[in-house]
Amino acid sequence: MASQSSLQLSQVFNASPVRRILTDSLTVFWGDWLDLRVRLPQVIASGLVSPLIYILGFGLGLGSAMKVEPPVGDSYLQFILPGMIALSSMTISFGGTTFSICGERLYSKTFEEVLLLPVHPLSLFLGKMLAGVVRGLMTSGAVLVVAILFTQNLNFVNPLFLLLLVLNCAVFSGLGVIAGLNVRSLEGVGLLNNFLIVPMSFLGATFFDPNALPFMLKAIVYLLPLTYTSIGLRSAVYLPLSHFPWYSIPVLLIIAIVLSAIGAYQFAHQQD
């Protein structure tokens, strides 16, 4: 028995730092998942309302009335559906993560327990980010089902589409972790939502093709990470691989890595 215990301890201490970080990240994520799983219907429904309103109002209503000819897809509804999936994943990944951390920091006062965990700061960030990714995937998954029902197009579940969707959730849940660590009140969350998420919802290529914009406006639109997700998802569904914007994957990956570095630094110096 003693030899087995010493062997297990040696395996733990001899584990690579990367493996330790990943294992600790899953531990932090599991704590959030235990709280999240009891609210699954609420989480899924909370991010489903706005995309459905946009689909009905812009796709079936305005698009049909104005006879809009989209650059890809057979109708304006088909054109905006990938953007609505990107939009729902962004909204819930960011908002759900931010409110979760704010609740722990400002109201339940349990966030100090998280900071006292004997794990690497990067593990704390990744664990919280993974919880946000799961939130975003559950909500965007519901919109994804709606899109498949409307279009009867199974390209919505091809590997490139799903990869971009996961990267988008990672970017905005990471941004939500950083926001949650820095805001001082729920009013601050509202300001971030109004000045960051809402403008990005309309300017992130969800309702239009950014290539049709003048150069200056196009440059602004391409500064937004949601733009790369929207055009990537749209291309993954409707265009051949030769026309896929491959640059969108490394752009989103680099943003996620940069946010991870910032988030780990924040956790290492966080004091609540």
Residue pairs with C-beta under 8 A, 6 or more apart in sequence:
15 23
17 120
20 120
20 123
21 120
21 122
21 123
21 126
22 123
22 126
24 117
24 119
24 120
24 123
24 127
25 122
25 123
25 126
25 127
25 130
26 127
26 130
27 119
27 123
27 127
28 114
28 117
28 119
28 123
28 124
28 126
28 127
28 128
28 130
29 126
29 127
29 128
29 130
29 131
29 134
31 127
32 100
32 127
32 128
32 130
32 131
33 131
33 134
36 43
36 131
36 134
36 135
40 138
43 92
43 96
43 135
43 138
43 139
44 138
44 139
44 141
44 142
45 142
46 92
46 96
46 139
47 88
47 91
47 92
47 136
47 139
47 140
47 142
47 143
48 88
48 139
48 142
48 143
50 87
50 88
50 91
51 84
51 85
51 87
51 88
51 143
51 146
52 143
52 146
54 80
54 84
54 87
54 207
55 77
55 80
55 81
55 84
55 146
55 150
58 76
58 80
58 207
59 75
59 76
59 77
59 80
59 81
60 77
62 68
62 76
63 75
63 76
63 77
63 79
63 80
64 75
64 76
64 77
66 76
68 76
68 79
70 76
70 78
70 79
70 209
71 79
71 209
71 211
71 212
72 79
72 209
72 234
72 235
72 238
72 239
73 79
73 234
73 237
73 238
77 150
78 150
78 151
78 153
78 238
79 234
80 206
80 207
81 147
81 150
81 151
81 156
81 237
82 147
82 156
82 161
82 230
82 233
82 234
82 236
82 237
83 204
83 205
83 206
83 207
83 230
83 233
83 234
84 143
84 147
84 206
85 140
85 143
85 144
85 147
85 156
85 165
85 233
86 140
86 165
86 168
86 204
86 206
86 226
86 229
86 230
86 233
87 201
87 204
87 206
87 226
88 136
88 139
88 140
88 142
88 143
89 136
89 137
89 139
89 140
89 165
89 168
89 169
89 172
89 229
90 136
90 168
90 172
90 197
90 200
90 201
90 204
90 226
90 229
91 139
91 197
91 201
92 135
92 136
92 138
92 139
92 140
93 132
93 133
93 135
93 136
93 168
93 169
93 170
93 171
93 172
93 173
93 176
94 132
94 172
94 173
94 175
94 176
94 179
94 193
94 197
95 176
95 189
95 193
95 197
96 132
96 135
96 136
96 173
96 176
97 128
97 129
97 131
97 132
97 135
97 173
97 176
97 177
97 180
98 176
98 177
98 179
98 180
98 183
98 189
98 192
99 180
99 186
99 189
100 128
100 131
100 132
100 180
101 111
101 128
101 176
101 177
101 180
101 181
102 180
102 183
102 186
102 189
104 110
104 111
104 114
105 111
105 180
105 181
105 272
106 184
106 185
106 186
111 272
112 272
114 124
115 124
115 267
115 270
115 272
117 124
120 264
121 264
121 265
121 266
121 267
121 268
122 260
122 263
122 264
122 267
124 264
124 267
125 174
125 177
125 260
125 263
125 264
125 266
125 267
126 260
128 173
128 177
128 180
128 263
129 170
129 173
129 174
129 177
129 260
129 263
130 173
131 173
132 169
132 172
132 173
132 174
132 176
132 177
133 166
133 169
133 170
133 173
135 169
135 173
136 168
136 169
136 172
136 173
137 165
137 166
137 169
140 165
140 169
144 156
144 157
147 153
147 156
148 154
148 156
148 157
153 237
155 161
155 236
155 237
155 238
156 237
158 236
158 237
160 232
160 236
160 244
161 233
161 236
161 237
163 249
164 229
164 232
164 233
164 236
164 248
164 249
164 252
165 229
165 233
167 229
167 249
167 252
167 253
167 256
168 225
168 226
168 229
168 252
170 252
170 256
171 225
171 252
171 255
171 256
171 259
172 225
174 256
174 259
174 260
174 263
175 259
177 259
177 263
177 266
178 259
178 262
178 263
178 266
179 189
179 192
180 189
181 263
181 266
181 267
181 270
182 266
183 189
183 192
200 224
200 226
201 226
203 220
203 221
203 224
203 227
204 221
204 224
204 225
204 226
204 227
204 229
204 230
205 221
205 226
205 227
205 230
205 231
206 226
206 230
210 218
210 221
210 222
210 227
210 231
211 218
213 221
221 227
222 228
225 251
225 252
225 255
228 245
228 247
228 248
228 251
228 252
229 248
229 252
231 245
231 248
232 244
232 245
232 248
232 249
235 243
235 244
235 245
236 244
